[in-house]
Amino acid sequence: MESLGAYRIERLLGEGGMGKVYEAEERLSGRRVALKVLRPELARSEPARRLFENEMSILARLDHPNVVRCLACAEIDGELVMTLELLEGRTLRQLLATDDALDWQRALAIVQQIASALAAAHEHEPPIVHRDLKPENVMILADGTIKVTDFGIAKVLAALGNATTHSVGTLQYMSPEQIDAAPIDARSDLYSLGLVLYELLTGRPPFESSSPRELLNLQCTKAPPALPESVRRALPRGIERLLFELLEKSPEERPGSAADVLHAIEPFVPSEAEAQSARTPSSRRSVRKAPASTPRSSERRERTAPPRTDDVGTDPSPPPTIETAVPRDDTLLLLERAALPRELPWRRALLVVAALSALSGIATYALRAAGSTAVRGDVAVTRPGP
């Protein structure tokens, strides 16, 4: 295929259960786009055709940074075609094929953007339910932006009555109520979001089987296995609790909306400003340096450690002390000064020795002067005066 209507086909980008995706160029504008050509049986079914036109017209009005933009939808040469913005990146499935399990911070950043896309779709009037959320329908751009694709397509496929058989991979991300053909609302997408988060954290889906029948039974009846201990040790308990709430079999037991999921995630995901601050070192976050010396701190150092000039042969410069090394506030100076060994100047030491000698002489004289009485044996003798 070299052309399709107003588009020149460049190359085949991918092929799946829903149809083929081509990279193309719009002849008149030169704009590069992605063309999703849906399965031929859709064009042959009148109910599916009407539903496709309705769903795509709704999706074309959904404008959100985490949703792939639908630029147009039309029937071209007997085929139903969606014209989408062309994305450069890889799918979440391709990421998991190379990186296996992700650390919880990275997994949560991805899930937050997916939940943001779901919230915008679910709050749209009328609400848009994805119905086929899985790693294959999540694109990761070079700058880390997440784009959710294929909103509404599963609803169109369901009109053909074979939506549960076109891909075993899709069965791994279906909600129990979707498998049971029960009424579907936004909480079905939240179950699929829980399955995606589980796989991001562990590297594998919670329910696996080569048998589609057994896989459907596991989704509807089996409780999800506990997370590996290595994952649980690092994962915040609030996120673990949210994960298993998303995987509740009953929609009533899950979070009420994607907005509630975003609210639960918010405390664990850094804001854009915080992320930018982490990427760009800030002077406020750098290690504090010692403050520059001020005249007052210089005077304080001179008073606490003056040069010694009275000892011959000593270096007149002050000894290295804590005060001279780093300026400190007054309280620290007093404490450190009290802890330093005390020295007694030599002149003061001579005065103390002289004073002690004088006191000793006075005491000796007083004892001799009191010697007017002597004791000899048992008789006290009084010496006559002169």
FITI-438925 format. One line per field, with one value per residue (C-alpha): x negated, y, z negated. Coordinates in steps of 0.2 Angstrom, whole numbers. Each point is the difference from the previous one (the first is absolute). Example, Ala and Ser with C-alpha at 12.3 -4.5 7.8 and 13.67 -1.06 7.14 Angstrom:
REM residues 2
c1: (-62|-6) $
c2: (-22|17) $
c3: (-39|3) $
This chain:
REM residues 386
c1: (0|-8|14|17|11|-9|-14|-17|-5|-18|-1|9|-2|9|14|11|17|9|-9|-15|-9|-10|-11|6|-1|15|-3|7|-8|-15|5|-6|13|4|14|9|10|12|5|10|14|4|3|12|10|13|2|-19|-2|13|-8|-17|5|8|-14|-13|9|1|-19|-4|6|-11|-16|-12|-19|1|12|-5|9|13|-2|14|10|7|5|-13|1|12|-11|2|-15|-5|-13|-11|-14|-17|-9|-19|-3|4|14|0|0|-17|-6|4|-8|-16|0|11|6|-2|-4|16|-4|-1|15|10|-5|7|16|3|0|11|12|0|5|14|7|1|9|12|4|4|18|5|-12|-13|-5|-15|5|-17|-14|-16|-19|2|12|-12|-13|-16|-8|-18|3|9|18|13|13|15|7|15|14|17|-7|5|18|0|-7|13|13|-6|2|-17|-10|-5|-9|-10|-15|-5|-11|15|8|-14|7|18|11|11|16|-6|-3|17|8|6|3|-17|-5|-16|-4|-3|-15|-6|-1|-11|-10|-4|-5|-12|-7|-2|-10|-11|-5|-3|-4|15|19|9|10|-9|6|-2|18|12|14|-11|-6|17|4|-15|5|18|-4|-18|-7|-16|-16|-9|-15|-17|-9|-13|13|10|-15|-3|18|10|14|12|-4|1|17|6|-6|10|15|-1|0|16|12|15|0|8|-16|-12|-4|15|-9|-16|-1|1|-15|-10|4|-7|-15|-4|-10|-12|-4|-11|7|-7|-9|-8|-5|-8|-9|-6|-7|-8|-11|5|-11|12|-1|-19|-11|-1|-16|-8|6|-13|-9|7|-9|9|-5|-18|0|7|-14|-13|7|0|-17|-12|-18|-12|-16|-5|-8|-17|-2|19|9|9|14|16|1|13|17|17|4|-14|6|18|10|13|14|-3|8|-11|-15|3|3|-16|-10|6|-6|-18|-14|-3|-18|-7|-12|-17|1|16|-7|-15|12|10|-16|-5|17|0|-18|5|15|-11|-12|14|7|-17|-3|17|-3|-17|8|13|-14|1|7|-9|5|-12|6|16|-5|4|-15|3|-16|-4|1|-16) $
c2: (0|16|12|1|14|17|-9|-7|-16|0|-16|-13|4|-15|-12|-8|-7|17|3|8|16|10|15|12|17|12|5|18|5|-11|-5|-17|-10|-18|-9|-13|-11|-11|-17|-3|-8|16|9|-15|2|14|0|0|14|11|-3|3|17|5|-6|9|16|0|-4|14|12|-7|10|-5|-1|-18|-5|-3|13|-6|13|-8|-15|-5|-14|-1|-12|-11|0|8|11|10|14|2|10|-8|-5|-4|-12|-18|-9|-5|-18|3|9|-15|-12|9|6|-14|7|19|8|6|19|-2|-12|12|15|-10|-5|18|6|-15|4|18|-5|-11|14|12|-13|-6|18|4|3|-13|-11|-10|-17|-7|-19|-6|8|-11|3|-1|15|12|9|7|15|5|13|-12|6|-14|-1|-11|-7|-9|8|-7|-13|-14|6|-1|-17|-6|5|-15|-12|-7|13|-14|-11|11|0|-10|14|11|-13|3|18|-2|3|-13|9|2|-18|-4|12|11|19|9|16|10|-12|-14|11|1|-19|0|14|-11|-15|12|7|-18|-5|16|-4|-19|-2|-12|1|-7|-13|-10|-16|-7|-4|14|-9|-2|18|7|-11|7|18|-3|-11|0|13|8|-8|10|11|-8|5|9|12|2|5|15|4|13|-8|12|-5|-18|3|9|-13|-14|12|2|-19|-3|-11|10|18|7|-5|9|19|10|9|3|17|-10|-10|16|7|-16|0|19|-1|-13|9|15|16|7|14|-13|-11|15|5|-18|1|17|2|15|11|-1|-19|0|-3|15|8|9|18|13|9|16|13|-5|-18|5|10|-15|-11|13|1|-19|-4|15|-2|-6|11|-4|-17|1|-12|-3|4|17|-6|-7|-19|-8|0|-3|19|4|-14|4|15|-5|9|6|-15|-13|11|0|-19|-3|12|-8|-17|6|-3|14|8|10|14|-1|17|-5|-16|9|11|-15|-9|16|2|-19|2|16|-9|-15|12|9|-17|-6|16|-1|-17|4|16|-11|-11|8|-17|-16|-17|-12|-17|2|18|16|13|18|9|16|17|10) $
c3: (0|6|-4|-9|5|-4|-8|7|-10|-6|-9|-11|-19|-7|2|-13|-4|4|17|7|-4|13|0|13|7|4|18|-1|-17|-1|-18|-6|-8|-6|10|-10|13|-9|4|16|-9|-9|17|5|-16|0|-19|-3|13|-8|-17|6|7|-16|-11|11|0|-19|-1|12|-13|-14|-1|-14|0|-5|13|19|10|13|14|11|4|16|12|14|15|-10|-16|-17|-3|-15|2|-16|-5|4|-16|-1|-14|-5|-8|-19|6|9|-16|-10|12|-3|-18|-8|-17|-3|-17|-8|2|19|1|-10|11|15|-8|-6|18|5|-14|6|17|-7|-11|15|10|-14|-4|18|5|5|-10|11|-7|7|-2|6|-10|1|2|19|0|-10|9|-9|9|0|-14|-11|5|-1|14|-1|17|6|-10|5|13|-12|0|19|0|-13|12|11|-14|0|-11|-12|13|10|-11|-15|-6|-2|-11|-13|-3|1|-16|-7|5|18|1|-7|12|-14|1|2|-7|-5|-14|13|7|-18|-2|16|-7|-15|11|9|-17|-6|15|0|-18|2|18|3|0|-16|10|14|9|18|-1|4|-10|-15|1|0|-15|-9|4|-7|-15|-6|-12|7|-8|-13|6|-1|-16|9|7|-16|-10|12|4|-11|-9|7|18|-4|-8|16|11|-8|-1|19|2|-10|10|-4|7|-16|-9|11|0|6|14|8|-9|-16|6|4|-17|-9|11|-2|-17|7|17|0|7|17|-10|-12|14|9|-17|-1|17|-2|-15|-10|-11|-14|0|0|-15|-12|0|-15|0|5|-15|-6|-10|-15|2|3|-16|-9|6|-5|-18|-2|7|-2|5|-13|-1|-18|3|8|15|3|16|-2|11|-9|-1|11|-9|4|-1|13|12|2|-6|-12|-10|-18|-8|9|-4|-19|0|9|-10|-16|7|4|-13|-12|-1|-15|4|-9|-8|-8|-6|-9|-9|-6|-6|-9|-9|-5|-7|-10|-8|-5|-9|-9|-6|-6|-10|-8|-6|-8|-9|-8|-8|-17|-7|2|-6|-8|-5|-11|-7|8|-3|2|5|-9|9|2) $
